[in-house]
Amino acid sequence: AMEHELQRSALERLETEALDVVIVRDGPEALAAYAMRDASAKLLGALTLSMCHHSLEPLHRRTLVDLAACLAPLIAEARMILNERAEAARDPLTDTLNRKAIESALQGVLSDPLRACECIVLLIDIDHFKRINDALGHKAGDRCLRELASAVRQRLRSGDHLGRLGGDEFLAVLPATKLGVAKGIIDRLVRTDLSAVIHADGRSVTLSIGVIAPRPGESIEEVLERADRALYLAKRGGRHRTVFAGFEESGD
């Protein structure tokens, strides 16, 4: 805990005082921090070394400064690659995961027994979305998609996943989730009013949702097929409905 506090203090000083090296002390404990900065001098992190009852020799200090300078461009490049990968995984309109990324996230959950246990999958669709586009224009439709994505994100937890499969269909993956918890999320979601956001002039904007729980050993294709079937039943049942497929209970 003490070393963590020293590291935090050192990083704050490197950032606020624009220093290259700081040494912070707390009694006999000391920590040397060597700044790693990108080409624009933005702080990427620090190379730290704990010390006790002694100080660094000038040669050792120079070596660590040089090492930090060598590591900085490597870290900057690694961050750039990670940012590019993250950007490539996003749907540009809704800032959710794109189809490939959400399917990869679902596969990752299915492959992990701890997260796959009691996993809940939601397939969410805007009712009569084509009518919104036809009557109000594609800009209104795009606003509707963005607001739906935002509404779902606000109701999901940090470990859940949300992605756009295409068109107005979104897939939400809720690992290790009790059915009652999922029902609470769904209940808050279906009460979301998107009409005012897209200026629907009195037209109600509703959702249909298919809900399933992946079965042990089930493939991602089988999971998506069952979720799609549940969504189809919600649509066929009159829309503005939620169908829980494969559970003991079902509800609107």
C-alpha positions, 0 to 999 in steps of 0.5 A, a space after each residue: 500500500 505504501 509503494 502504491 501511494 509513492 507511485 501515485 505521488 510520483 506520477 502526479 508530480 511527473 504530470 503536473 511539474 513536467 519533470 523527467 525524474 522524481 524521487 518521493 520519500 516516506 520515512 526510510 522508503 523511497 521511490 524513483 520514477 523516470 518519465 516515459 513520454 511520447 513525441 508530444 511530451 505526453 506522459 505515458 507512464 513511468 519506470 519506477 524503482 523502490 529504494 530503501 536507505 540508499 540513493 542511486 549512483 549517478 551512472 545507474 540513474 543515467 541508465 534508468 533515464 536512458 531505459 525509460 527513453 527507449 521504452 517510451 516509443 515502444 509503449 506509444 506504438 503499442 497504445 496506438 495499435 491497441 487504440 486502432 484495434 479498439 476503433 476497428 471493433 466499433 460500429 461507427 454510428 452507435 459506438 457499440 461493438 460491431 458484428 464481428 466484435 460482439 460475436 467474438 465477445 459472445 464466443 469468449 463468454 461461451 468458452 469460459 465456464 464461469 462467465 457462461 454459467 447463467 449467461 443471458 443473451 438479448 436480441 433487441 430490435 426496433 419495431 417498424 424501423 423501416 417506417 421511421 426511416 421512410 416517414 422521418 428520414 434516415 437521420 431520424 433513424 440514425 438518431 433512434 439507433 444511437 439513442 437505443 444503443 445509449 439506453 441499453 449501455 446505461 442499463 447494462 453492467 461493466 462486464 456485459 457486452 453490447 453490439 450491433 449485428 446490423 440494421 436495427 438489431 442489437 445483441 446484448 450478452 450478460 455473463 453470469 446473470 440471474 434471470 431476475 436481474 436480466 428481467 429488471 434490465 429488460 423492464 427498464 429498457 422496454 420503458 425507454 421512450 425513443 419517440 421524443 428523441 427522433 421527433 416522431 410526431 406522436 408515433 410510438 417507438 417500441 422494441 421487441 426482444 428475444 431472450 435466451 440462455 446458451 446451453 452447455 456445449 452450444 455453438 455461437 451459431 446455435 445461440 444466435 439462431 435461438 435468439 433470432 427465433 425468440 425475436 421472431 416470436 416477439 414480432 409475430 406476437 404483435 411486437 412491443 414484446 419480450 419473449 423468453 425462450 427456453 425458460 420456465 417462464 415467459 413474459 411481455 
